[in-house]
Amino acid sequence: MQEANSEGCQNRLAQLDVKPIQNAPWSLPSIDPPAIVRADILHNILLGVQKNMMEWVQGFLGKHKRLAVFDEIWSSLPPYPGFTPLKKQYRQITMWSGTEMRGVGG
């Protein structure tokens, strides 16, 4: 059944003048190229929720004129197991590394 389906797909692609190509992943045994790169959906959801939450927190703190205090506390947190202290204030961080994300609970 799968062969018939594959043959039907190949015929349809040929009708559309789509030419098959062969590259390294397709020639390796036991490799499924479409499965090589898959987005980690839960990771992306976590990053989005965390980003939105921190934008809200910054907005709230800005409205109440507490952003400077937040940045000062953020950059002065002491080390403890599972947390790597950050050297920059929160608003100065433009790109997060994986270690920083894991250190703050990401």
N, C-alpha and C positions, 0 to 999 in steps of 0.2 A: 504494500500500500504506500509506504513512504517513498519507494522508488518511483511509483507512478506520479505521486505528488511532485517529487523533485523534477521528473521529466516534464510535467505540465508547467512548472515554474520556468524551466529552461526554455521551453517552447514559447511561453509568453514573453520572456525577456528577449528572445530572438525576434519575435514579431515587433517589439518596440525598438529594435536595432541596438540593444544593450549588449555590449561585447564583454564576455567574461575575461577576467584577468587572473593571473596566478601570481601570488607574492609569497614571501617566506612563511608567514603563519599558516597559509593553506597547505603548504607542502610538508609541514611537520606532522609526524604521526601523533595521534591522540590529542590534537589541539583543535579547539572550537573557537575560531577567531572572534565571532560575535560575543563570546563569553569572557574574552580577555579583559576588556575594560568595561566595568559596570559602575555606575555611580552608587555610592553608599547613601541611600535615601534617608535613613535615620540620621546619619551624620549631617547631611545637608539641612534637615529639619532642625536639628539641635543648633547648628550655627545660625540659622535664620531666627529662631526663637531667642537665642542669646543676644544677637545683634539688636533685634527689636526691643528686647527688655532693657539693654544698656542705653539705647537711644531714648527710651522713655524715662529711665532713671536720670540721664543727663538733662533732659528737658525739665523734669521735675525739680532737680537740684538747681538748675539755672534760673528757673522761675522764682525760687526761694533764696537765690544768691548764696548757694552752698557749694558750687562747683570747685572753688579753690580749696575748701576744706576737704572735699572728697578726694581731689588729686593729691593733697598732702598726705592724707591717711593711706591712700592707695600705694603711694611710693614708699611709705615707711613701715609697711607690714613686716613683722618679723618672720623668719623662716620657721616652718614646722613640717613634720613628715607629709609628703605628698604635695607640698607647696614650695615653689621656687620664688623667692622674693623678686619683684620687678624693679628695675633701676629707673624706669621712666614713669611719669605720671600717666594716668589712663588716657587723657586726651592727646598725649604726645605719641602714643603708639599708633603707627599708621599701618603696619602689617604684623599680624600675629604669627609666631612660629608654633609648631605643634607642641613644643615643650611649654611655651607660655600658656597656650590654651588648656593643656592638661593641668598645669599648675594652678589655674584659677577655676578649675572645675568644668572646663569645656569638653 
